[in-house]
Amino acid sequence: MMDNSAYAINGDYEPTRWESEVDAASLLIQAKLEANQQSSVGVGLIGGNQVQILCTLTSDSVKANSFLFGVKCSG
């Protein structure tokens, strides 16, 4: 789950909080999937009024990482 609220996307310093969060999520996805062949990951957002699921469980790191880019601010 990632926070895409206005606070997280606020661009005060480089790298922004959102860019750092995307980098960390990408590293976690890669590490989790490399640790065990049977592992699965999903991507969700918690900013705004409701939880939004971007990617359901998958073992494809490219698919999971592709959902991290182009996320809009909500909330």
Phi and psi restraints in degrees (range 20) as a CNS / XPLOR table:
assign (resid 1 and name C) (resid 2 and name N)
       (resid 2 and name CA) (resid 2 and name C) 1.0 -123.7 20.0 2
assign (resid 2 and name N) (resid 2 and name CA)
       (resid 2 and name C) (resid 3 and name N) 1.0 147.2 20.0 2
assign (resid 2 and name C) (resid 3 and name N)
       (resid 3 and name CA) (resid 3 and name C) 1.0 -93.9 20.0 2
assign (resid 3 and name N) (resid 3 and name CA)
       (resid 3 and name C) (resid 4 and name N) 1.0 112.1 20.0 2
assign (resid 3 and name C) (resid 4 and name N)
       (resid 4 and name CA) (resid 4 and name C) 1.0 -111.2 20.0 2
assign (resid 4 and name N) (resid 4 and name CA)
       (resid 4 and name C) (resid 5 and name N) 1.0 31.9 20.0 2
assign (resid 4 and name C) (resid 5 and name N)
       (resid 5 and name CA) (resid 5 and name C) 1.0 -74.0 20.0 2
assign (resid 5 and name N) (resid 5 and name CA)
       (resid 5 and name C) (resid 6 and name N) 1.0 169.1 20.0 2
assign (resid 5 and name C) (resid 6 and name N)
       (resid 6 and name CA) (resid 6 and name C) 1.0 -58.9 20.0 2
assign (resid 6 and name N) (resid 6 and name CA)
       (resid 6 and name C) (resid 7 and name N) 1.0 -32.5 20.0 2
assign (resid 6 and name C) (resid 7 and name N)
       (resid 7 and name CA) (resid 7 and name C) 1.0 -63.6 20.0 2
assign (resid 7 and name N) (resid 7 and name CA)
       (resid 7 and name C) (resid 8 and name N) 1.0 -41.4 20.0 2
assign (resid 7 and name C) (resid 8 and name N)
       (resid 8 and name CA) (resid 8 and name C) 1.0 -74.7 20.0 2
assign (resid 8 and name N) (resid 8 and name CA)
       (resid 8 and name C) (resid 9 and name N) 1.0 -30.0 20.0 2
assign (resid 8 and name C) (resid 9 and name N)
       (resid 9 and name CA) (resid 9 and name C) 1.0 -90.5 20.0 2
assign (resid 9 and name N) (resid 9 and name CA)
       (resid 9 and name C) (resid 10 and name N) 1.0 -10.6 20.0 2
assign (resid 9 and name C) (resid 10 and name N)
       (resid 10 and name CA) (resid 10 and name C) 1.0 -53.4 20.0 2
assign (resid 10 and name N) (resid 10 and name CA)
       (resid 10 and name C) (resid 11 and name N) 1.0 125.4 20.0 2
assign (resid 10 and name C) (resid 11 and name N)
       (resid 11 and name CA) (resid 11 and name C) 1.0 -97.8 20.0 2
assign (resid 11 and name N) (resid 11 and name CA)
       (resid 11 and name C) (resid 12 and name N) 1.0 74.3 20.0 2
assign (resid 11 and name C) (resid 12 and name N)
       (resid 12 and name CA) (resid 12 and name C) 1.0 -86.8 20.0 2
assign (resid 12 and name N) (resid 12 and name CA)
       (resid 12 and name C) (resid 13 and name N) 1.0 -41.9 20.0 2
assign (resid 12 and name C) (resid 13 and name N)
       (resid 13 and name CA) (resid 13 and name C) 1.0 -132.4 20.0 2
assign (resid 13 and name N) (resid 13 and name CA)
       (resid 13 and name C) (resid 14 and name N) 1.0 157.9 20.0 2
assign (resid 13 and name C) (resid 14 and name N)
       (resid 14 and name CA) (resid 14 and name C) 1.0 -93.0 20.0 2
assign (resid 14 and name N) (resid 14 and name CA)
       (resid 14 and name C) (resid 15 and name N) 1.0 131.9 20.0 2
assign (resid 14 and name C) (resid 15 and name N)
       (resid 15 and name CA) (resid 15 and name C) 1.0 -74.8 20.0 2
assign (resid 15 and name N) (resid 15 and name CA)
       (resid 15 and name C) (resid 16 and name N) 1.0 151.3 20.0 2
assign (resid 15 and name C) (resid 16 and name N)
       (resid 16 and name CA) (resid 16 and name C) 1.0 -68.6 20.0 2
assign (resid 16 and name N) (resid 16 and name CA)
       (resid 16 and name C) (resid 17 and name N) 1.0 167.1 20.0 2
assign (resid 16 and name C) (resid 17 and name N)
       (resid 17 and name CA) (resid 17 and name C) 1.0 -60.8 20.0 2
assign (resid 17 and name N) (resid 17 and name CA)
       (resid 17 and name C) (resid 18 and name N) 1.0 -39.1 20.0 2
assign (resid 17 and name C) (resid 18 and name N)
       (resid 18 and name CA) (resid 18 and name C) 1.0 -66.9 20.0 2
assign (resid 18 and name N) (resid 18 and name CA)
       (resid 18 and name C) (resid 19 and name N) 1.0 -43.1 20.0 2
assign (resid 18 and name C) (resid 19 and name N)
       (resid 19 and name CA) (resid 19 and name C) 1.0 -61.5 20.0 2
assign (resid 19 and name N) (resid 19 and name CA)
       (resid 19 and name C) (resid 20 and name N) 1.0 -39.3 20.0 2
assign (resid 19 and name C) (resid 20 and name N)
       (resid 20 and name CA) (resid 20 and name C) 1.0 -66.3 20.0 2
assign (resid 20 and name N) (resid 20 and name CA)
       (resid 20 and name C) (resid 21 and name N) 1.0 -38.2 20.0 2
assign (resid 20 and name C) (resid 21 and name N)
       (resid 21 and name CA) (resid 21 and name C) 1.0 -66.7 20.0 2
assign (resid 21 and name N) (resid 21 and name CA)
       (resid 21 and name C) (resid 22 and name N) 1.0 -39.8 20.0 2
assign (resid 21 and name C) (resid 22 and name N)
       (resid 22 and name CA) (resid 22 and name C) 1.0 -65.7 20.0 2
assign (resid 22 and name N) (resid 22 and name CA)
       (resid 22 and name C) (resid 23 and name N) 1.0 -43.0 20.0 2
assign (resid 22 and name C) (resid 23 and name N)
       (resid 23 and name CA) (resid 23 and name C) 1.0 -60.7 20.0 2
assign (resid 23 and name N) (resid 23 and name CA)
       (resid 23 and name C) (resid 24 and name N) 1.0 -44.6 20.0 2
assign (resid 23 and name C) (resid 24 and name N)
       (resid 24 and name CA) (resid 24 and name C) 1.0 -64.4 20.0 2
assign (resid 24 and name N) (resid 24 and name CA)
       (resid 24 and name C) (resid 25 and name N) 1.0 -42.3 20.0 2
assign (resid 24 and name C) (resid 25 and name N)
       (resid 25 and name CA) (resid 25 and name C) 1.0 -64.0 20.0 2
assign (resid 25 and name N) (resid 25 and name CA)
       (resid 25 and name C) (resid 26 and name N) 1.0 -39.8 20.0 2
assign (resid 25 and name C) (resid 26 and name N)
       (resid 26 and name CA) (resid 26 and name C) 1.0 -62.6 20.0 2
assign (resid 26 and name N) (resid 26 and name CA)
       (resid 26 and name C) (resid 27 and name N) 1.0 -43.0 20.0 2
assign (resid 26 and name C) (resid 27 and name N)
       (resid 27 and name CA) (resid 27 and name C) 1.0 -64.7 20.0 2
assign (resid 27 and name N) (resid 27 and name CA)
       (resid 27 and name C) (resid 28 and name N) 1.0 -40.4 20.0 2
assign (resid 27 and name C) (resid 28 and name N)
       (resid 28 and name CA) (resid 28 and name C) 1.0 -65.0 20.0 2
assign (resid 28 and name N) (resid 28 and name CA)
       (resid 28 and name C) (resid 29 and name N) 1.0 -41.4 20.0 2
assign (resid 28 and name C) (resid 29 and name N)
       (resid 29 and name CA) (resid 29 and name C) 1.0 -60.7 20.0 2
assign (resid 29 and name N) (resid 29 and name CA)
       (resid 29 and name C) (resid 30 and name N) 1.0 -48.4 20.0 2
assign (resid 29 and name C) (resid 30 and name N)
       (resid 30 and name CA) (resid 30 and name C) 1.0 -62.1 20.0 2
assign (resid 30 and name N) (resid 30 and name CA)
       (resid 30 and name C) (resid 31 and name N) 1.0 -46.6 20.0 2
assign (resid 30 and name C) (resid 31 and name N)
       (resid 31 and name CA) (resid 31 and name C) 1.0 -64.5 20.0 2
assign (resid 31 and name N) (resid 31 and name CA)
       (resid 31 and name C) (resid 32 and name N) 1.0 -41.7 20.0 2
assign (resid 31 and name C) (resid 32 and name N)
       (resid 32 and name CA) (resid 32 and name C) 1.0 -65.0 20.0 2
assign (resid 32 and name N) (resid 32 and name CA)
       (resid 32 and name C) (resid 33 and name N) 1.0 -42.4 20.0 2
assign (resid 32 and name C) (resid 33 and name N)
       (resid 33 and name CA) (resid 33 and name C) 1.0 -74.6 20.0 2
assign (resid 33 and name N) (resid 33 and name CA)
       (resid 33 and name C) (resid 34 and name N) 1.0 -28.4 20.0 2
assign (resid 33 and name C) (resid 34 and name N)
       (resid 34 and name CA) (resid 34 and name C) 1.0 -78.8 20.0 2
assign (resid 34 and name N) (resid 34 and name CA)
       (resid 34 and name C) (resid 35 and name N) 1.0 -22.4 20.0 2
assign (resid 34 and name C) (resid 35 and name N)
       (resid 35 and name CA) (resid 35 and name C) 1.0 -69.1 20.0 2
assign (resid 35 and name N) (resid 35 and name CA)
       (resid 35 and name C) (resid 36 and name N) 1.0 -33.8 20.0 2
assign (resid 35 and name C) (resid 36 and name N)
       (resid 36 and name CA) (resid 36 and name C) 1.0 -152.2 20.0 2
assign (resid 36 and name N) (resid 36 and name CA)
       (resid 36 and name C) (resid 37 and name N) 1.0 132.9 20.0 2
assign (resid 36 and name C) (resid 37 and name N)
       (resid 37 and name CA) (resid 37 and name C) 1.0 -63.1 20.0 2
assign (resid 37 and name N) (resid 37 and name CA)
       (resid 37 and name C) (resid 38 and name N) 1.0 -25.9 20.0 2
assign (resid 37 and name C) (resid 38 and name N)
       (resid 38 and name CA) (resid 38 and name C) 1.0 -92.2 20.0 2
assign (resid 38 and name N) (resid 38 and name CA)
       (resid 38 and name C) (resid 39 and name N) 1.0 3.8 20.0 2
assign (resid 38 and name C) (resid 39 and name N)
       (resid 39 and name CA) (resid 39 and name C) 1.0 -73.1 20.0 2
assign (resid 39 and name N) (resid 39 and name CA)
       (resid 39 and name C) (resid 40 and name N) 1.0 152.3 20.0 2
assign (resid 39 and name C) (resid 40 and name N)
       (resid 40 and name CA) (resid 40 and name C) 1.0 -135.4 20.0 2
assign (resid 40 and name N) (resid 40 and name CA)
       (resid 40 and name C) (resid 41 and name N) 1.0 150.2 20.0 2
assign (resid 40 and name C) (resid 41 and name N)
       (resid 41 and name CA) (resid 41 and name C) 1.0 -132.4 20.0 2
assign (resid 41 and name N) (resid 41 and name CA)
       (resid 41 and name C) (resid 42 and name N) 1.0 157.8 20.0 2
assign (resid 41 and name C) (resid 42 and name N)
       (resid 42 and name CA) (resid 42 and name C) 1.0 -137.7 20.0 2
assign (resid 42 and name N) (resid 42 and name CA)
       (resid 42 and name C) (resid 43 and name N) 1.0 164.5 20.0 2
assign (resid 42 and name C) (resid 43 and name N)
       (resid 43 and name CA) (resid 43 and name C) 1.0 -127.7 20.0 2
assign (resid 43 and name N) (resid 43 and name CA)
       (resid 43 and name C) (resid 44 and name N) 1.0 129.6 20.0 2
assign (resid 43 and name C) (resid 44 and name N)
       (resid 44 and name CA) (resid 44 and name C) 1.0 -138.9 20.0 2
assign (resid 44 and name N) (resid 44 and name CA)
       (resid 44 and name C) (resid 45 and name N) 1.0 158.1 20.0 2
assign (resid 44 and name C) (resid 45 and name N)
       (resid 45 and name CA) (resid 45 and name C) 1.0 -117.5 20.0 2
assign (resid 45 and name N) (resid 45 and name CA)
       (resid 45 and name C) (resid 46 and name N) 1.0 141.9 20.0 2
assign (resid 45 and name C) (resid 46 and name N)
       (resid 46 and name CA) (resid 46 and name C) 1.0 -117.1 20.0 2
assign (resid 46 and name N) (resid 46 and name CA)
       (resid 46 and name C) (resid 47 and name N) 1.0 6.7 20.0 2
assign (resid 46 and name C) (resid 47 and name N)
       (resid 47 and name CA) (resid 47 and name C) 1.0 -80.9 20.0 2
assign (resid 47 and name N) (resid 47 and name CA)
       (resid 47 and name C) (resid 48 and name N) 1.0 149.7 20.0 2
assign (resid 47 and name C) (resid 48 and name N)
       (resid 48 and name CA) (resid 48 and name C) 1.0 96.0 20.0 2
assign (resid 48 and name N) (resid 48 and name CA)
       (resid 48 and name C) (resid 49 and name N) 1.0 -160.4 20.0 2
assign (resid 48 and name C) (resid 49 and name N)
       (resid 49 and name CA) (resid 49 and name C) 1.0 -81.9 20.0 2
assign (resid 49 and name N) (resid 49 and name CA)
       (resid 49 and name C) (resid 50 and name N) 1.0 -22.1 20.0 2
assign (resid 49 and name C) (resid 50 and name N)
       (resid 50 and name CA) (resid 50 and name C) 1.0 -147.2 20.0 2
assign (resid 50 and name N) (resid 50 and name CA)
       (resid 50 and name C) (resid 51 and name N) 1.0 162.3 20.0 2
assign (resid 50 and name C) (resid 51 and name N)
       (resid 51 and name CA) (resid 51 and name C) 1.0 -74.3 20.0 2
assign (resid 51 and name N) (resid 51 and name CA)
       (resid 51 and name C) (resid 52 and name N) 1.0 138.2 20.0 2
assign (resid 51 and name C) (resid 52 and name N)
       (resid 52 and name CA) (resid 52 and name C) 1.0 -122.5 20.0 2
assign (resid 52 and name N) (resid 52 and name CA)
       (resid 52 and name C) (resid 53 and name N) 1.0 123.2 20.0 2
assign (resid 52 and name C) (resid 53 and name N)
       (resid 53 and name CA) (resid 53 and name C) 1.0 -92.5 20.0 2
assign (resid 53 and name N) (resid 53 and name CA)
       (resid 53 and name C) (resid 54 and name N) 1.0 119.5 20.0 2
assign (resid 53 and name C) (resid 54 and name N)
       (resid 54 and name CA) (resid 54 and name C) 1.0 -90.1 20.0 2
assign (resid 54 and name N) (resid 54 and name CA)
       (resid 54 and name C) (resid 55 and name N) 1.0 -37.4 20.0 2
assign (resid 54 and name C) (resid 55 and name N)
       (resid 55 and name CA) (resid 55 and name C) 1.0 -142.6 20.0 2
assign (resid 55 and name N) (resid 55 and name CA)
       (resid 55 and name C) (resid 56 and name N) 1.0 122.9 20.0 2
assign (resid 55 and name C) (resid 56 and name N)
       (resid 56 and name CA) (resid 56 and name C) 1.0 -75.1 20.0 2
assign (resid 56 and name N) (resid 56 and name CA)
       (resid 56 and name C) (resid 57 and name N) 1.0 175.7 20.0 2
assign (resid 56 and name C) (resid 57 and name N)
       (resid 57 and name CA) (resid 57 and name C) 1.0 -55.1 20.0 2
assign (resid 57 and name N) (resid 57 and name CA)
       (resid 57 and name C) (resid 58 and name N) 1.0 129.7 20.0 2
assign (resid 57 and name C) (resid 58 and name N)
       (resid 58 and name CA) (resid 58 and name C) 1.0 -148.4 20.0 2
assign (resid 58 and name N) (resid 58 and name CA)
       (resid 58 and name C) (resid 59 and name N) 1.0 156.5 20.0 2
assign (resid 58 and name C) (resid 59 and name N)
       (resid 59 and name CA) (resid 59 and name C) 1.0 -106.6 20.0 2
assign (resid 59 and name N) (resid 59 and name CA)
       (resid 59 and name C) (resid 60 and name N) 1.0 9.5 20.0 2
assign (resid 59 and name C) (resid 60 and name N)
       (resid 60 and name CA) (resid 60 and name C) 1.0 -98.2 20.0 2
assign (resid 60 and name N) (resid 60 and name CA)
       (resid 60 and name C) (resid 61 and name N) 1.0 109.2 20.0 2
assign (resid 60 and name C) (resid 61 and name N)
       (resid 61 and name CA) (resid 61 and name C) 1.0 -67.5 20.0 2
assign (resid 61 and name N) (resid 61 and name CA)
       (resid 61 and name C) (resid 62 and name N) 1.0 -33.0 20.0 2
assign (resid 61 and name C) (resid 62 and name N)
       (resid 62 and name CA) (resid 62 and name C) 1.0 -64.7 20.0 2
assign (resid 62 and name N) (resid 62 and name CA)
       (resid 62 and name C) (resid 63 and name N) 1.0 -42.5 20.0 2
assign (resid 62 and name C) (resid 63 and name N)
       (resid 63 and name CA) (resid 63 and name C) 1.0 -63.7 20.0 2
assign (resid 63 and name N) (resid 63 and name CA)
       (resid 63 and name C) (resid 64 and name N) 1.0 -46.3 20.0 2
assign (resid 63 and name C) (resid 64 and name N)
       (resid 64 and name CA) (resid 64 and name C) 1.0 -64.5 20.0 2
assign (resid 64 and name N) (resid 64 and name CA)
       (resid 64 and name C) (resid 65 and name N) 1.0 -42.7 20.0 2
assign (resid 64 and name C) (resid 65 and name N)
       (resid 65 and name CA) (resid 65 and name C) 1.0 -68.2 20.0 2
assign (resid 65 and name N) (resid 65 and name CA)
       (resid 65 and name C) (resid 66 and name N) 1.0 -30.6 20.0 2
assign (resid 65 and name C) (resid 66 and name N)
       (resid 66 and name CA) (resid 66 and name C) 1.0 -65.0 20.0 2
assign (resid 66 and name N) (resid 66 and name CA)
       (resid 66 and name C) (resid 67 and name N) 1.0 -25.0 20.0 2
assign (resid 66 and name C) (resid 67 and name N)
       (resid 67 and name CA) (resid 67 and name C) 1.0 -78.1 20.0 2
assign (resid 67 and name N) (resid 67 and name CA)
       (resid 67 and name C) (resid 68 and name N) 1.0 -12.4 20.0 2
assign (resid 67 and name C) (resid 68 and name N)
       (resid 68 and name CA) (resid 68 and name C) 1.0 -76.7 20.0 2
assign (resid 68 and name N) (resid 68 and name CA)
       (resid 68 and name C) (resid 69 and name N) 1.0 -18.8 20.0 2
assign (resid 68 and name C) (resid 69 and name N)
       (resid 69 and name CA) (resid 69 and name C) 1.0 -101.2 20.0 2
assign (resid 69 and name N) (resid 69 and name CA)
       (resid 69 and name C) (resid 70 and name N) 1.0 141.1 20.0 2
assign (resid 69 and name C) (resid 70 and name N)
       (resid 70 and name CA) (resid 70 and name C) 1.0 86.7 20.0 2
assign (resid 70 and name N) (resid 70 and name CA)
       (resid 70 and name C) (resid 71 and name N) 1.0 14.0 20.0 2
assign (resid 70 and name C) (resid 71 and name N)
       (resid 71 and name CA) (resid 71 and name C) 1.0 -74.7 20.0 2
assign (resid 71 and name N) (resid 71 and name CA)
       (resid 71 and name C) (resid 72 and name N) 1.0 135.7 20.0 2
assign (resid 71 and name C) (resid 72 and name N)
       (resid 72 and name CA) (resid 72 and name C) 1.0 -97.2 20.0 2
assign (resid 72 and name N) (resid 72 and name CA)
       (resid 72 and name C) (resid 73 and name N) 1.0 155.1 20.0 2
assign (resid 72 and name C) (resid 73 and name N)
       (resid 73 and name CA) (resid 73 and name C) 1.0 -69.7 20.0 2
assign (resid 73 and name N) (resid 73 and name CA)
       (resid 73 and name C) (resid 74 and name N) 1.0 137.7 20.0 2
assign (resid 73 and name C) (resid 74 and name N)
       (resid 74 and name CA) (resid 74 and name C) 1.0 -146.4 20.0 2
assign (resid 74 and name N) (resid 74 and name CA)
       (resid 74 and name C) (resid 75 and name N) 1.0 126.5 20.0 2
